[in-house]
Amino acid sequence: MYSILSLLNFRLISYNPSSLCFIRQFHSNKIKKVLIANRGEIAVRVMRTAKMMGIETVAVYSDVDANSWHASLADSSYRIGPATPSQSYLNAEKIIEIAKLAQVDSIHPGYGFLSENSHFAQLCALNNIIFIGPPPSAIYDMGMKNKAKQIMIEAGVPVIRGYNGPNQEEENLLEEAKQIGFPVMMKAVCGGGGKGMRIAWSEKDFLESLESARSEAQKSFGNTDMILEKFVTRPRHVEVQIFGDMHGNYLYLWERDCSIQRRHQKIIEEAPAPGLSFETRHWLGRTAVNAAAAVNYVGAGTVEFIFDTESQQFYFMEMNTRLQVEHPVTEAITNLDLVEWQFRVAAGEHLPMKQEEIKLIDHAIEARIYAEDSHANFMPTAGTLEYLQFPKNVRVDSGIRQGDEVTVFYDPMIAKIISKGKTREEAIFKLENALNQTQIGGIFNNVEFVRSCLKHEKFLSGDLYTDFIPEHINELMPMKKENDFYVLLESAIAFLLLDVRFF
């Protein structure tokens, strides 16, 4: 095996025993040193692949992240500012300043923060720094929901009936809603992460819902414009991973189902989506590629669809112009490294493979482990991880270690645990076992809640839809812990376990 790999100029890498992929040697004069403009899990994830490719890594960190894993893992690291995101990881000008100081040739934005900021991508270009992502124009076009929808209509991509016009007067929006037919979903044109979204169930509550959506949109995005869509009851959230290069080539890497959500945010993702026929799977992929080509897309992107379980129709929802949190399930079913592909495409290479070479291997499921209180409407919690132990035989992506603190300033995700099997049933079984072996002390977390979801008969049967958690919340909720005494008790046990480890 060694001699064959040597001839092919491949390097075998492994994040853990269940995640194996091959990375070809990278010989590029364009990308030799990269700054990762992010923190936590995704920063660690990008650095690992960069190091395997022989790319020097630079980290940035805020004051509360000075001793973080991602800062220590990088070849060099720079303080970026105070803990507040606007003064650190969202400070585009400061990141460019550090990039020039560190003499990097590229910036990887990860996900979140500035990853879908067209102004930041443009700043990189103006400073002769490669932005490892799509061109600024694609980010802008897909970031504006009204413009994105119009582009998709012109590209022949199916969209939900609605209104995405410029007249934002209350009276006009109400009339448009009547024509669409209630219930109606309203979405902020600059929205994301479930913010600026409301459902108006009838004409009576439309204006109140509109005011609420606009207020949230103004606070989050500084823009109150809305689009209206016919609300789809019991929808599935199905998304397609696509890739494009600078030479006009596109392909799709199958689809993911991300229907299991709380507060409009995903907690369980899987690939491929259960229950889709061979024909539907390929139609989805081709449609997603058409969507990407319509904006001359380059790099990794995700085209999200709403699947109406009643009409059995798919509709374009939005395009995420970055690497997704859930990209590991796609890596698991294709045995590919998507971050490697990002680097290669950004360096000007052709896509590493052709569409017919992309094989669908196995089934994979990812659980997002959060520091949150399931009994308080999944409210994020902060504190020190007094004890942290992950299972050994599945892939675990994390940017936090035992003794680290989950702060109030950033997303409270502790880790992503990814299992795969020859069948969906095997992948579920492995993930459930992995969660049983996951031990977290000192802070509330959602491990038990996710385990409850995996055991539910609806989930096991593949009957997935975005209201799954709200509909079954009483069945899914683990036994309530009466007060913080239990967290303190877990911390005490954690210290005992720490002592035992030294004997």
C-alpha positions in Angstrom: 0.0 0.0 0.0 2.8 2.4 0.8 4.5 2.1 -2.6 1.1 2.7 -4.4 0.5 5.8 -2.3 3.9 7.1 -3.0 3.5 6.7 -6.7 0.2 8.6 -6.6 1.8 11.2 -4.4 -0.9 10.9 -1.7 -0.7 11.4 2.0 -3.0 9.5 4.3 -4.5 11.5 7.1 -6.9 10.8 10.0 -8.7 13.0 12.4 -9.7 9.8 14.3 -10.1 6.1 13.5 -13.4 6.6 11.8 -12.4 9.5 9.5 -9.9 8.6 6.8 -9.2 10.5 3.6 -6.4 11.0 1.2 -4.8 14.4 0.6 -2.6 14.9 -2.5 0.6 16.8 -2.1 -0.1 20.5 -2.6 2.4 22.4 -4.8 1.1 26.0 -5.1 3.0 29.2 -5.4 -0.3 31.1 -4.6 -1.1 29.6 -1.2 1.7 29.0 1.2 0.5 30.8 4.3 -3.1 31.2 5.4 -4.7 33.2 8.2 -7.8 31.6 9.6 -10.2 34.4 10.4 -12.2 32.5 12.9 -12.0 30.6 16.2 -12.9 27.3 17.9 -13.9 24.2 16.1 -13.8 25.4 12.5 -10.4 27.1 13.0 -8.9 23.9 14.4 -10.5 22.0 11.5 -9.1 24.2 8.8 -5.6 24.2 10.4 -5.4 20.4 10.4 -5.9 20.2 6.7 -3.7 23.2 6.0 -0.9 21.6 7.9 -1.3 18.3 6.0 -1.0 20.3 2.8 2.2 22.0 4.0 0.5 25.4 4.3 1.7 27.6 7.2 -1.1 28.7 9.5 -1.8 31.9 11.3 -4.5 32.3 14.0 -6.2 35.4 15.4 -7.6 35.4 18.9 -9.6 37.7 21.2 -8.7 38.4 24.8 -10.8 35.5 26.1 -9.3 33.2 23.5 -5.7 33.9 24.4 -5.2 30.3 25.7 -7.5 28.6 23.2 -6.8 25.5 21.3 -6.9 27.2 17.9 -4.4 29.9 19.0 -1.9 27.3 20.3 -2.3 25.0 17.3 -1.4 27.6 14.7 2.2 28.2 13.6 1.8 31.8 14.8 -1.0 33.7 16.4 -2.0 37.3 16.9 -4.2 39.1 19.3 -7.1 40.7 17.5 -9.0 42.6 20.2 -11.5 42.4 23.1 -13.9 39.5 23.5 -16.8 41.4 21.9 -17.1 40.0 18.3 -17.5 43.4 16.7 -14.1 44.4 18.2 -12.4 41.1 17.2 -13.6 38.4 14.8 -16.0 40.8 13.0 -13.4 43.5 12.7 -12.5 43.2 9.0 -10.0 46.0 8.8 -8.1 44.6 11.8 -8.0 41.2 10.3 -6.6 42.6 7.0 -4.0 44.6 9.1 -2.8 41.4 10.8 -2.8 39.4 7.5 -0.4 42.0 6.0 1.7 42.0 9.2 1.9 38.2 9.1 2.6 38.3 5.3 0.0 35.7 4.5 -1.2 35.2 0.9 -4.7 33.9 1.8 -7.5 34.1 4.4 -9.9 31.3 5.2 -13.0 32.7 6.9 -14.4 29.4 8.2 -18.1 29.8 8.9 -20.0 32.5 10.7 -18.4 35.9 11.5 -17.1 37.3 8.2 -17.5 34.2 6.1 -20.5 35.6 4.1 -19.5 39.2 4.2 -19.0 40.5 0.6 -17.2 43.6 1.9 -14.6 41.5 3.6 -14.1 39.4 0.5 -13.6 42.6 -1.5 -11.1 43.9 1.1 -9.1 40.8 0.6 -9.0 41.3 -3.1 -8.1 45.0 -2.8 -5.1 43.9 -0.6 -4.0 41.1 -3.0 -5.0 38.4 -0.4 -6.8 35.3 -1.7 -10.2 34.9 0.0 -10.8 31.2 0.2 -14.4 31.4 -0.8 -16.6 32.7 -3.6 -16.3 36.0 -5.3 -17.8 39.0 -3.5 -20.5 39.4 -6.2 -21.8 35.8 -5.5 -21.8 36.4 -1.7 -23.7 39.6 -2.1 -26.3 38.2 -4.6 -27.0 35.2 -2.5 -26.9 37.1 0.8 -29.9 39.3 -0.3 -32.9 36.9 -0.2 -35.0 39.0 -2.6 -32.2 39.2 -5.2 -31.3 35.6 -4.7 -34.9 34.5 -5.3 -35.1 36.5 -8.5 -31.9 35.1 -9.8 -33.2 31.6 -9.1 -36.4 32.3 -10.9 -34.5 33.4 -14.0 -32.3 30.3 -13.7 -35.3 28.0 -13.7 -34.8 26.9 -10.1 -38.2 26.2 -8.4 -39.1 28.7 -5.7 -42.0 29.1 -3.3 -44.8 31.3 -4.3 -44.4 34.7 -2.7 -43.4 38.4 -2.9 -39.9 39.7 -3.2 -40.5 43.2 -4.7 -39.3 46.6 -3.6 -42.5 48.0 -2.3 -42.2 47.6 1.5 -45.2 49.6 2.6 -47.2 47.8 5.3 -50.4 48.1 3.2 -48.8 46.6 0.1 -47.2 43.7 2.0 -50.6 42.9 3.6 -52.2 42.9 0.2 -49.5 40.6 -1.2 -49.9 38.3 1.8 -53.6 38.0 1.0 -52.9 37.1 -2.6 -50.4 34.5 -1.5 -52.8 33.0 1.0 -52.3 32.5 4.8 -50.3 31.2 6.6 -47.4 33.4 5.3 -43.8 33.3 6.2 -42.0 36.6 6.3 -38.2 36.7 6.1 -35.6 39.5 6.5 -33.9 40.0 3.1 -30.5 40.1 4.9 -31.5 37.5 7.4 -29.9 34.3 8.6 -29.8 32.0 11.6 -33.5 32.1 12.0 -33.5 35.9 12.8 -36.0 38.2 11.3 -38.4 35.4 10.5 -42.1 35.3 11.6 -45.2 33.4 10.6 -48.5 35.2 10.1 -51.2 32.6 10.5 -54.0 35.0 9.4 -54.7 38.5 8.3 -55.5 39.5 11.8 -52.0 38.9 13.2 -50.0 39.9 10.0 -49.1 43.5 11.0 -48.1 42.5 14.5 -45.8 39.7 13.1 -44.4 42.1 10.5 -43.5 44.6 13.2 -41.8 41.9 15.3 -39.8 40.6 12.3 -38.7 44.0 11.3 -37.7 45.0 14.8 -35.5 41.9 15.0 -34.1 42.4 11.5 -33.2 46.0 12.3 -31.3 45.0 15.4 -29.5 42.1 13.7 -28.9 43.3 10.2 -29.7 47.0 10.1 -32.2 46.4 7.3 -36.0 46.0 7.7 -36.9 44.8 4.2 -38.9 41.6 4.0 -39.8 38.9 1.5 -43.1 37.0 1.8 -43.6 33.3 1.1 -46.4 30.8 1.4 -45.7 28.9 4.6 -45.1 25.3 4.0 -46.5 23.1 6.8 -44.4 20.1 7.9 -41.4 20.8 5.6 -38.1 19.0 5.4 -34.9 21.0 5.2 -32.7 19.3 2.5 -29.5 20.9 1.2 -27.0 20.1 -1.5 -23.2 20.5 -1.2 -21.8 22.0 -4.4 -18.4 23.0 -5.6 -17.3 25.3 -8.4 -13.9 26.2 -9.8 -12.5 29.2 -11.7 -12.7 27.3 -15.0 -16.5 27.0 -15.1 -16.7 23.5 -13.7 -19.3 22.5 -11.2 -20.4 19.4 -9.4 -22.5 18.3 -6.4 -21.5 16.1 -3.5 -24.9 14.7 -2.7 -27.4 16.1 -0.2 -27.9 16.4 3.5 -31.1 16.4 5.6 -31.0 19.1 8.3 -34.7 19.0 9.4 -34.0 18.3 13.1 -33.8 21.8 14.5 -34.6 23.9 17.6 -35.1 27.6 17.4 -34.6 27.4 13.6 -31.1 26.1 14.2 -29.9 22.6 13.3 -28.8 20.1 15.9 -28.8 16.8 13.9 -27.7 16.5 10.3 -27.4 13.4 8.1 -26.3 12.4 4.6 -27.7 11.3 2.3 -31.3 12.5 3.0 -33.5 9.5 3.9 -36.2 8.3 1.6 -35.1 10.0 -1.7 -35.2 8.1 -4.9 -32.1 7.8 -7.2 -33.8 10.1 -9.7 -34.8 12.7 -7.1 -31.3 12.8 -5.6 -29.7 13.5 -9.0 -32.4 16.1 -9.9 -31.6 17.9 -6.7 -27.9 17.9 -7.4 -28.3 19.2 -11.0 -30.7 21.9 -9.8 -28.2 23.0 -7.1 -25.4 23.2 -9.7 -27.7 25.3 -12.0 -28.2 27.7 -9.0 -24.4 27.9 -8.4 -23.7 28.5 -12.1 -26.2 31.4 -12.2 -24.0 33.5 -9.9 -20.6 32.2 -11.3 -19.9 30.5 -8.0 -16.4 29.4 -7.0 -15.6 27.2 -4.0 -17.7 25.3 -1.5 -21.3 26.3 -1.3 -24.6 24.8 -0.1 -28.0 25.2 -1.8 -30.8 24.8 0.6 -34.2 23.5 -0.3 -37.6 23.3 1.4 -39.3 19.9 0.7 -43.1 20.1 1.0 -44.0 16.7 2.4 -47.6 17.1 1.3 -47.0 18.1 -2.4 -43.7 16.2 -2.6 -42.1 19.2 -4.2 -38.7 20.9 -3.6 -38.3 24.7 -3.5 -35.2 26.8 -3.3 -34.7 28.4 0.1 -31.3 30.1 0.1 -27.6 29.5 -0.7 -24.9 29.5 2.0 -21.8 30.9 0.4 -19.3 29.2 2.7 -18.4 25.8 4.2 -21.3 24.6 6.4 -21.0 23.5 10.0 -22.3 20.1 8.9 -19.8 19.5 6.1 -18.3 16.4 7.9 -21.3 14.2 7.0 -20.6 14.9 3.3 -16.9 14.1 3.9 -18.0 10.9 5.5 -20.1 9.7 2.6 -17.6 10.7 -0.1 -14.3 10.1 1.7 -13.2 13.6 0.6 -11.7 16.5 2.4 -13.7 19.6 1.5 -11.3 22.0 3.1 -8.5 20.6 0.9 -10.8 21.2 -2.1 -11.3 24.8 -0.9 -7.6 25.4 -0.9 -7.1 23.9 -4.3 -9.9 25.7 -6.0 -8.8 29.0 -4.4 -5.3 28.4 -5.8 -6.7 28.2 -9.3 -6.7 24.4 -9.7 -9.5 22.6 -11.5 -11.9 20.6 -9.4 -10.0 17.5 -8.3 -12.7 15.1 -9.6 -15.5 14.9 -12.2 -19.2 14.3 -11.3 -19.2 10.7 -12.4 -16.3 10.0 -10.0 -18.2 11.2 -6.9 -19.4 8.0 -5.2 -22.0 7.9 -2.4 -20.4 5.7 0.3 -22.1 4.8 3.6 -24.6 6.9 5.6 -23.4 9.5 8.1 -25.1 11.4 11.0 -23.8 14.4 12.9 -24.9 15.6 16.4 -24.1 19.1 17.5 -23.2 19.2 21.2 -24.1 22.5 22.8 -23.7 24.1 26.2 -27.3 24.9 26.6 -30.2 24.2 29.0 -32.9 22.1 27.2 -35.4 22.9 29.9 -35.0 26.7 29.4 -35.9 26.8 25.7 -32.4 25.7 24.9 -30.9 28.8 26.4 -27.1 29.0 25.9 -25.1 28.5 29.1 -21.6 29.5 30.0 -19.0 28.0 32.3 -15.9 25.9 32.6 -15.7 22.4 31.2 -14.4 20.7 34.3 -14.4 17.3 32.7 -14.6 16.4 29.0 -14.3 13.0 27.4 -15.3 12.0 23.9 -15.7 8.6 22.4 -12.8 7.1 20.5 -14.3 5.3 17.5 -16.2 8.1 15.8 -15.1 11.4 14.4 -15.2 14.3 16.8 -14.6 17.9 15.7 -14.1 20.3 18.5 -12.2 23.4 19.3 -12.4 23.2 23.1 -10.5 21.1 25.7 -11.1 20.0 29.2 -10.6 23.1 31.5 -11.6 25.5 28.8 -14.4 28.0 29.3 -17.5 28.4 27.2 -18.1 32.1 27.2 -21.2 34.2 26.7 -19.5 36.0 23.7 -19.6 33.2 21.1 -21.6 30.3 19.9 -21.9 27.7 22.7 -21.1 24.6 20.6 -18.8 22.2 22.4 -18.3 19.7 19.6 -19.7 17.8 16.6 -19.9 14.0 16.9 -20.1 12.2 13.5 -20.9 8.5 13.0 -21.1 6.6 9.8 -22.3 3.1 8.8 -23.2 1.0 5.8 -26.9 1.8 6.6 -28.8 4.5 8.3 -29.6 2.2 11.1 -26.0 1.4 11.7 -25.0 5.1 11.7 -27.8 5.8 14.3 -26.7 2.9 16.5 -23.0 4.1 16.4 -24.0 7.7 17.2 -26.2 6.6 20.1 -23.3 4.6 21.5 -21.0 7.5 21.0 -23.3 9.8 23.0 -23.5 7.2 25.7 -19.7 7.5 26.0 -19.6 11.3 25.9 -19.0 12.8 29.4 -19.2 16.5 30.0 -18.9 17.9 33.5 -19.4 21.4 34.9 -21.9 22.9 32.4 -25.4 22.1 31.1 -25.4 20.5 27.7 -27.8 18.8 25.2 -26.3 15.3 25.0 -29.3 13.7 26.7 -31.7 15.6 24.5 -30.0 14.6 21.3 -30.0 11.0 22.4 -33.8 11.3 23.0 -34.2 12.5 19.4 -32.2 9.6 18.0 -34.4 7.1 19.9 -37.7 8.6 18.8 -39.8 6.4 16.5 -40.4 9.2 14.0 -36.7 9.8 13.7 -35.9 6.1 13.4 -38.5 5.7 10.6 -37.0 8.6 8.7 -40.2 10.8 9.1 -38.3 14.0 9.4 -39.6 17.6 9.4 -38.6 20.9 10.8 -41.3 20.9 13.5 -40.2 17.5 14.8 -38.8 19.0 18.1 -41.6 21.5 18.9 -44.2 18.8 18.1 -42.6 16.1 20.3 -40.9 18.3 22.9 -42.6 16.6 25.9 -41.5 13.2 24.8 -38.0 14.3 23.9 -37.2 16.3 27.1 -34.9 14.4 29.5 -35.6 14.4 33.2 -35.5 17.9 34.6 -32.6 18.8 36.9 -34.1 20.8 39.7 -31.3 23.3 40.1 -27.6 24.0 39.7 -26.7 21.4 42.4 -26.6 18.8 39.7 -24.1 20.8 37.7 -22.0 21.3 40.8 -22.3 17.5 41.5 -21.1 16.8 38.0 -18.1 19.1 38.6 -17.2 17.3 41.8 -17.4 13.9 40.0 -15.3 15.4 37.3 -12.5 16.3 39.7 -12.7 12.8 41.2 -12.4 11.3 37.7 -9.4 13.6 37.0 -7.7 12.3 40.2 -8.4 8.7 39.1 -6.7 9.3 35.8 -3.4 10.0 37.5 -3.3 6.6 39.3 
